Amino acid sequence: MTSSAHRNELGEFLKARRAELTPRAVGLPDSGAPRRVKGLRREEVAQLAAISTDYYTRLEQGRMQASASALGVLARALHLDDDQRTYLYELAGKEHTRPRRRARQRVRPQLRRLLDDLSTTPAVVLGRRMDVLARNTLAAAFVTDFAAIPEKQRNYVRITFTDPAMKRLYTDWETVARTCVAQLRMEAAKYPTDPGLTGLVGELSVQDGQVRRWWGEHRVAARNIGTKTLRHPVAGDLTLDWDTFTTGTDPDQQLVVRTAEPGTPSHDGLRILASWAAGQPGSALNS
């Protein structure tokens, strides 16, 4: 086939694959109302792949050449199997190189012991994509009941946007949420082919228009230090400093701790929260 014919065939292939998927199958909300097209809409595919609708439309209409990175995120968004992925890359004239599967991140026992010893300091270990890899009892009492969240869903950005309690906890929730999106942008530059990151951004972009808008602003931020004002239902109003410490064995794991100036109401509030958390049955908050 000619280059033009290849592009047209690629567009038809994309159209056929999205027609096979339902919103429910890819985790999108489905009102049950009749849809004008069979399967997913173009804008839904674009959102899942974290690319612009115009870019995807041009691909499907055979009006432009697809980049290798776009093929990768579209293959994931459309749930293509191995043969379909190979065909997609062949149509685009790109070499199909499988992204290297990264080993599952694990927190060392020594670091877990340190978390447990921080009895009056909320502390979590964040991994790639800001996944919550570990936390202590006080962090669970301070943020949310992590044990109630399926392990694969324990992501701090996802929790920030989907847990209503987070909007009540942070007095300036919008600033916190925008910073989360900016930190994800920084991660995307570091790992542009990470399918987990692409999937997370696509999922949140579809569910929340603010994520979609802020992601498009291309702001970036690193996880380092800062100060946040919070309103906790047990500990009351708190002003806490947060610091991050990178682990020596895995630079993609960071220990994040929150502390308060000694002698302040916030310092007392953390101790009140620690006493309350210790009294919960069976330490269920950190199970």
C-alpha positions in Angstrom: 0.0 0.0 0.0 1.1 3.6 -0.5 1.8 5.9 2.5 -1.6 7.5 2.0 -3.3 4.1 1.8 -1.5 3.0 5.0 -2.8 6.1 6.8 -6.3 5.5 5.6 -6.2 1.9 6.7 -4.8 2.9 10.1 -7.7 5.3 10.5 -10.2 2.6 9.7 -8.5 0.2 12.1 -8.7 2.7 14.9 -12.3 3.4 14.1 -13.2 -0.3 14.1 -11.4 -0.9 17.5 -13.2 2.0 19.3 -16.5 0.7 17.9 -15.9 -2.5 19.8 -15.5 -0.9 23.2 -18.1 0.4 25.6 -17.6 3.2 28.1 -18.1 0.7 30.9 -15.4 -1.6 29.5 -12.7 1.2 29.8 -13.9 2.7 33.1 -15.8 5.6 31.8 -19.1 6.8 33.2 -22.1 5.6 31.2 -25.5 7.2 31.7 -27.3 4.5 29.7 -28.7 7.1 27.3 -28.6 6.2 23.6 -25.3 7.0 21.8 -25.0 8.5 18.3 -22.0 6.3 17.6 -21.3 2.6 18.2 -18.7 2.2 20.9 -16.5 5.0 22.1 -16.5 8.6 20.8 -13.4 10.1 19.3 -13.1 12.5 22.2 -13.3 9.6 24.7 -10.5 7.8 23.0 -8.4 11.0 23.0 -9.0 11.6 26.7 -8.1 8.0 27.6 -4.9 8.4 25.6 -4.2 11.9 27.0 -3.9 13.4 23.5 -5.9 16.1 21.9 -9.2 15.2 20.1 -8.0 17.1 17.0 -4.8 15.0 16.9 -6.8 11.8 17.2 -9.4 12.9 14.6 -6.6 13.6 12.1 -5.2 10.1 12.7 -8.5 8.5 12.2 -9.2 10.5 9.0 -5.8 9.5 7.6 -4.6 13.1 7.5 -1.4 12.8 9.4 1.3 10.3 10.4 1.2 8.9 13.9 4.1 9.2 16.2 5.5 6.1 18.0 4.5 7.6 21.4 0.9 8.2 20.2 0.6 4.6 18.9 1.7 3.3 22.3 -0.9 5.2 24.3 -3.7 4.5 21.7 -2.9 0.8 21.8 -3.4 0.9 25.6 -6.5 3.1 25.4 -8.1 0.7 22.9 -7.1 -2.4 24.8 -5.3 -3.9 21.7 -3.9 -7.4 22.0 -0.4 -8.3 20.8 -1.3 -9.0 17.2 -3.4 -5.8 17.0 -0.5 -3.8 18.4 1.9 -5.2 15.8 -0.5 -4.5 13.0 -1.0 -0.9 14.2 2.7 -0.2 14.2 3.2 -1.8 10.8 0.5 0.4 9.3 2.2 3.4 10.8 5.6 2.3 9.5 7.0 2.3 13.1 9.1 -0.3 14.8 7.1 -2.0 17.5 9.3 -2.0 20.6 7.6 -3.2 23.7 8.1 -0.8 26.7 10.3 -2.4 29.3 8.1 -3.7 32.1 9.2 -2.1 35.3 9.5 -4.2 38.4 6.8 -3.7 41.0 8.0 -1.3 43.6 8.5 -2.7 47.1 9.2 -0.9 50.3 12.1 -2.3 52.3 11.3 -3.7 55.8 13.7 -1.2 57.3 11.7 1.7 55.8 8.4 0.1 57.1 9.9 -0.1 60.6 10.8 3.6 60.3 7.2 4.5 59.3 5.8 2.6 62.3 8.3 4.4 64.7 7.1 7.8 63.5 4.1 7.5 65.9 3.4 11.3 66.1 4.3 12.1 62.4 2.0 11.3 59.5 4.3 9.6 56.9 3.8 7.9 53.5 6.0 6.3 50.9 5.1 7.5 47.4 6.3 5.7 44.3 6.1 6.2 40.6 2.9 8.1 39.6 2.5 9.1 43.3 1.3 5.6 44.1 1.0 5.1 47.9 3.3 2.2 48.6 3.2 2.3 52.4 1.9 4.5 55.2 1.9 4.6 59.0 -1.2 4.6 61.2 -1.1 8.3 61.7 -1.1 9.0 58.0 -4.2 6.8 57.6 -5.9 8.7 60.4 -4.8 12.0 58.9 -5.6 11.5 55.2 -7.9 8.5 54.6 -8.5 4.9 55.4 -6.0 3.5 52.8 -6.9 -0.1 53.8 -10.4 0.5 52.4 -9.0 1.3 48.9 -8.0 -1.5 46.6 -4.2 -1.7 46.4 -4.1 -0.8 42.7 -6.2 2.3 43.3 -4.0 3.7 46.1 -2.7 6.7 44.2 -2.4 10.0 46.0 -3.5 12.0 42.9 -6.5 9.8 42.3 -7.5 10.1 46.0 -7.1 13.8 45.9 -9.6 14.1 43.1 -12.1 11.3 43.9 -12.3 11.4 47.7 -14.7 14.1 48.9 -13.0 14.2 52.2 -9.8 15.6 50.6 -11.7 18.8 49.6 -12.7 19.2 53.2 -9.2 18.4 54.6 -7.3 21.0 52.5 -8.4 24.5 53.0 -6.9 25.4 49.6 -7.8 22.2 47.8 -7.5 23.7 44.3 -3.8 24.6 44.8 -3.1 21.1 46.2 -4.9 19.5 43.2 -3.2 21.6 40.6 0.2 20.8 42.2 -0.6 17.1 41.9 -1.3 17.4 38.2 1.9 19.4 37.8 3.9 16.7 39.6 2.4 14.1 37.3 3.6 16.2 34.3 7.1 16.0 35.7 6.7 12.3 36.0 5.6 12.1 32.4 8.7 13.8 31.2 10.8 11.3 33.1 8.8 8.2 31.9 7.0 9.2 28.7 6.1 5.6 27.8 4.8 4.5 31.2 1.4 2.9 30.5 0.3 3.2 34.1 0.9 7.0 34.1 -0.9 7.3 30.7 -3.8 5.3 32.0 -4.0 7.4 35.2 -4.0 10.7 33.4 -6.6 9.5 30.9 -8.9 8.1 33.6 -8.8 11.3 35.6 -9.1 13.5 32.6 -12.3 11.8 31.5 -13.8 11.9 35.0 -12.8 15.5 35.9 -12.7 18.5 33.6 -10.3 20.3 36.0 -7.7 17.6 35.4 -8.2 17.9 31.7 -7.8 21.7 31.8 -4.8 21.7 34.2 -3.0 19.0 32.3 -3.3 21.1 29.2 -1.5 24.0 30.9 1.8 22.0 30.9 2.8 23.2 34.4 5.4 21.1 36.2 6.4 20.8 39.9 8.8 18.5 41.8 8.0 16.8 45.1 10.2 18.6 47.6 9.1 20.7 50.6 6.2 23.0 51.5 3.6 24.1 54.0 -0.1 23.3 54.0 -3.0 24.5 56.1 -5.6 21.9 56.8 -8.8 21.4 58.7 -9.0 17.9 60.2 -12.3 16.5 61.8 -10.4 15.2 64.8 -7.3 17.3 65.2 -8.8 20.6 64.1 -7.0 23.4 62.2 -3.4 22.5 61.4 -0.5 24.2 59.7 2.0 21.5 58.8 5.4 21.5 57.0 6.0 18.6 54.6 9.3 17.3 53.5 10.4 14.5 51.1 13.3 12.1 51.4 14.4 9.9 48.5 15.3 6.4 49.5 18.8 5.2 48.7 17.8 1.9 47.1 15.1 3.3 44.7 15.2 6.9 43.6 11.5 6.6 42.5 10.5 6.0 46.2 10.1 9.1 48.4 9.3 9.2 52.1 6.9 12.2 52.7 6.5 13.4 56.3 4.4 16.1 57.8 5.6 17.9 61.0 4.5 20.9 63.1 6.6 23.5 65.0 6.9 22.4 68.6 4.8 24.3 71.1 2.2 25.3 68.5 -1.5 24.2 68.4 -0.7 22.2 65.3 1.9 20.3 67.2 -0.6 19.5 69.9 -3.2 18.6 67.3 -1.0 15.9 65.8 -0.6 14.3 69.3 -4.3 14.4 69.8 -4.7 12.7 66.5 -2.1 10.1 67.4 -3.9 9.3 70.6 -7.2 8.9 68.8 -5.6 6.7 66.1 -4.0 4.5 68.7 -7.4 3.8 70.2 -9.0 2.5 67.0 -9.8 -1.2 67.2 -6.9 -3.4 66.0 -5.1 -0.5 64.3 -7.5 -1.0 61.4 -6.5 2.3 59.9 -3.2 0.8 58.8 -4.1 -2.8 58.1 
